[in-house]
Amino acid sequence: MPFGKWRGLPLTEIPESYLSWVLEVAREPLRTAILRELARRGASEPPVPGLDLRIDPVAALDLIDAGRRALARKHHPDVAGGDAARMATINDTADRLAALFAAGAARDGWAA
C-alpha cells in the first residue's frame, strides 16, 4: 500500500474494509491490484445479482487491462486526435468490468 495507515504493507495484510474503501478512490495500477486481492480473498458481493461469470478472474483482469492500454494508444488526449472524454469513458468502462469480474470471482469462489 503506497499511502495511509497501512503504508508499506502488502495488500495481503490489509483489512478488507480498508481495501474496499481505498478502491473507491484508487487509480491504476493500485485499483487492479486491490480488485485482485479482494477476488483472491473471496470478498465483495456481486454488483449484479445472478450474474454468472465463470471466467478465470486473473485472465479477465489481464484482458481488461490489455484492452484499456490498446484503446489508450489511440484515444489518449496526449496522442494526436485523442479525446479526454473518450479516454474517461474507456477508463470508466474498464474499471466497471474489472469490478464485475472481481465480484463474480468472489461469489464463485475463485482464488485469483
Secondary structure, 3 states (H helix, E strand, C coil): CCCCCCCCCCHHHCCHHHHHHHHCCCCCCHHHHHHHHHHHHCCCCCCCCCCCCCCCHHHHHHHHHHHHHHHHHHHCCCCCCCCHHHHHHHHHHHHHHHHHHHHHHHHHCCCC
